[in-house]
Amino acid sequence: MDPRLNFSPSILVMVRWEEEDFPMQIPLSATVMQVKLRISQEQGIAIPADRQELSLENGTWLQSDAMTVQQYGISHGSVLTLLRKIAVTIRIADQYSLGLIVNEEITVATLKDYLYGHGVDIENKALEMKYEGNIIVLDDRSYLWASGIEEGTCLSLV
């Protein structure tokens, strides 16, 4: 950790990962990226910092890795929820596919919204994946993790 952070006032927060909470003392001057690095190093959670996503209990996503704990208004006793981001590939057409890094807690519909944001026509289309030799059409209401989508999964938009 950056030695300059040792002189900054600190707060105690709880980090929630997979329904387990653990305490963590963090300087107010720490950036979100520094907090993520500490989570990986000190807590032994094997998620690289660039694949972590943090949110506060009030629903605020800590989207800027450069912002500090103080800038986000994180206070003593706050709960930070840790989520894993995964890489998925979506085949759009025979010659075209799109790689995305997304939170595994989003729904299939949200993933389709991301595609729409990248200029892909999603109207009246579904996402499907191969599983044990079968093609499965994914329910838009399902969460990615519940649908068996994990790091490196390839989906098709049909």
DOKOLVO-918007 format. One record per residue (C-alpha): x, y, z. Coordinates in steps of 0.05 Angstrom, whole numbers, plus 32768, in hexadecimal, padded with zeros to 4 digits. Each point is the difference from the previous one (the first is absolute). Example, Ala and Ser with C-alpha at 12.3 -4.5 7.8 and 13.67 -1.06 7.14 Angstrom:
2
80F67FA6809C;801B80457FF3;
This chain:
158
800080008000;801780477FF3;80258018803F;7FE180467FF8;7FBD7FE18011;80177FEF8046;7FF9804A8014;7FB980077FE8;7FC67FF98031;7FE27FBA7FF9;7FBB7FE28006;7FE97FBA800E;7FD27FE27FCB;7FE37FBB7FF4;800D7FDE7FBE;7FCA7FCF7FEB;80147FC77FD3;7FD57FC37FF3;7FD3800D803C;803C8007802F;801680428020;804680118014;801A80408020;8033802B7FDD;802280408018;800980307FC5;801D80467FFB;7FD080367FE9;803480147FCC;80027FBA7FE1;7FE77FFB7FB9;7FCD7FCB7FED;80387FDB7FDA;802B8000803F;7FC57FE38028;7FF77FCA7FCB;804A7FEE8002;7FFD7FFB804C;7FC37FD27FFB;80287FD17FD2;804080038029;7FE880028048;7FC07FD87FFD;801A7FCA7FD1;7FC680087FCF;801A7FE87FBD;7FDF80347FD5;8030802F7FDC;7FF280498012;7FEB80117FB9;7FCA7FCA8003;7FE380188042;7FC2802C8004;7FEE80228041;7FBE801F8016;7FE48020803E;7FC27FE88024;7FD9803C7FE5;800C7FE57FBA;803880307FEC;80327FDE7FD2;80488014800A;800D80077FB6;803D802D8000;803E7FDC8018;802380438006;7FCF801F8031;800F7FFB804A;7FDA7FE3803A;7FF380468019;7FE880197FBB;7FCC7FC97FFF;7FEA80138046;800F7FBB801C;7FFB8005804C;80137FD7803D;7FD57FC18002;7FED80017FB6;7FF67FBD7FDD;80237FF67FBE;7FE47FC87FD6;80337FDD7FD3;7FEB7FE37FBE;80287FDB7FCB;800380177FB7;80077FCA7FCB;801380017FB7;7FCB7FE77FCF;7FFF7FFE7FB5;7FBF800A7FD9;7FFD7FE87FB9;7FD580337FDA;80067FE47FBA;802B7FCD7FDC;803A80307FF8;7FF6802C803D;80057FF7804B;80068030803A;80287FF58040;7FE680208040;801680008048;7FC18001802B;7FE97FF58047;7FEA7FB8800A;7FC580188029;7FDC80237FC6;7FC57FE27FDA;80007FE77FB9;7FD3803B7FEF;80358030801B;80357FDD7FD7;7FD4800B7FC2;7FFA804A8014;804C80048000;7FFF7FE47FB9;7FCD80347FEC;802E8035801D;80367FE67FD1;7FD2800B7FC4;7FE77FB87FFA;7FB77FF57FEC;7FE17FD58038;7FB780087FEF;7FDC7FBD7FFF;80417FDC800B;80177FCF8035;80437FEB801C;80117FB67FFE;80397FD58016;80187FB97FF6;7FFF7FD4803D;80147FB77FFE;7FF27FFD7FB5;7FBC80218006;7FEC80477FED;7FDD80258038;7FD980407FF5;800D802D803C;7FC680208026;8008804C8001;7FEE8000804B;80377FD08014;804180178020;803F7FEE7FDA;801C7FD6803A;7FBE7FDA8006;80007FF17FB5;80447FDF8005;8024803A7FDE;80478006801A;8044801B7FEB;800B7FF37FB6;7FB97FEB7FEE;7FED800A7FB7;7FB780137FF1;7FDB800A7FBF;7FCD80367FF1;7FC97FE17FD6;
